[in-house]
């Protein structure tokens, strides 16, 4: 697999804005012939004289221009459909790679051969799908942040060429499609050795129907390290389930909780196909490398996008995913984003409470989740009343009643200070 992070850091890379043509094989304005590795964005391939009818769209990880590089052919035009970043393999850098990074050059040549085959024998044209442009958020960030990315982008646009591109543009570009303003990369976050607690499993994607290998948690091997927390988070010895809660299809990036793959439920594809297509044009996940926290965040945000395809369970899926994200932001010590995600989770759980039929135990869990996430977000919208409802449920679970009672004591809320909130939906 091509190490795009190494390529981005070492360059040379170039940014092409939508509508710009990538010179293949080069030699006109550029000093040397070149082929390219697409790192971010989307490149449309057209026949000369037919710019309005792309024969193929290239996505991150594709190598193009190889056929032109070696043959001098000029019958294809490569146009940036989105803000795109490419790594340039010129005549001189080709020789450098052969000496310094022969493994990468071998992967580049293999990928170039595959792409050339697709261009020479393109698939039947599909109906065009709209895709969003790459746009960075405006939140306050640091390190590999949006601000740093914007500066590098501007610099690269001025000079046309940069020695390296910010890693945030490669793996986690802050797009309107996927990531909220304020989300960052979190380098250096490591995890314990989880290999003994997960195993590989073959999955079939409910969206594209292709099979792939991902991990599944061996729950029989998990041991609780401490009692369940006020917001229902569970801690396990040497393991946090959020790292492997989400399964992501390696072909289409459809992502969801594990059980939605093992026990497929009907997904309404038209609700999410355009958004998922746009995400594929701007997100590059390394399925072969060591799983890191940025992969986990990306999988959760992809799952949030895909949750809209489940008509009946979208509310609960949104609530659970935002809850997970709040815990993950807590783990990386990003308090601002932790509060943001907790507020989203609290609001989503309130939607579940007011608009879903719940049995007594489900109502207890939902009330505790609302109160716990409100507490984490620093807001109070009937928090004590939700706790009182969970505590006084006559047909609920005593574990949740006790958890609500303990939480109320921490908050200093006596039974005379609260009245239960009502779920207007009929109980199951």
Secondary structure, DSSP 8 states (H G I E B T S, - for coil): ---HHHHHHH--EEEE-TT-EE-SSB-SSSSSBEEEEEEESEEEEEETT-TTS-SEEEETT-EESHHHHHH----EEEEESSSEEEEEEEHHHHHHHHHH-HHHHHHHHHHHHHHHHHHHT-----------------S---SS-HHHHHHHHHHHHHHS-BS---HHHHT----SSS--TT----TT------GGGEEEEEEE-TTT--EEEEEEE-GGG--BSS---TT----BTTB-GGGTSEEE-TTT--EEETHHHHTT----GGGTHHHHHHHHTT----SSS---HHHHHHHHHHHHHHHTT-TTTHHHHHHHHHHHHHHHHHHTT-HHHHHHHHHHHHHHHHHHHHHS---HHHHHHHHHHHHHHHHHHT--SSHHHHHHHHHH-TTS-HHHHHHHHHHHHHHT--GGG-------S---
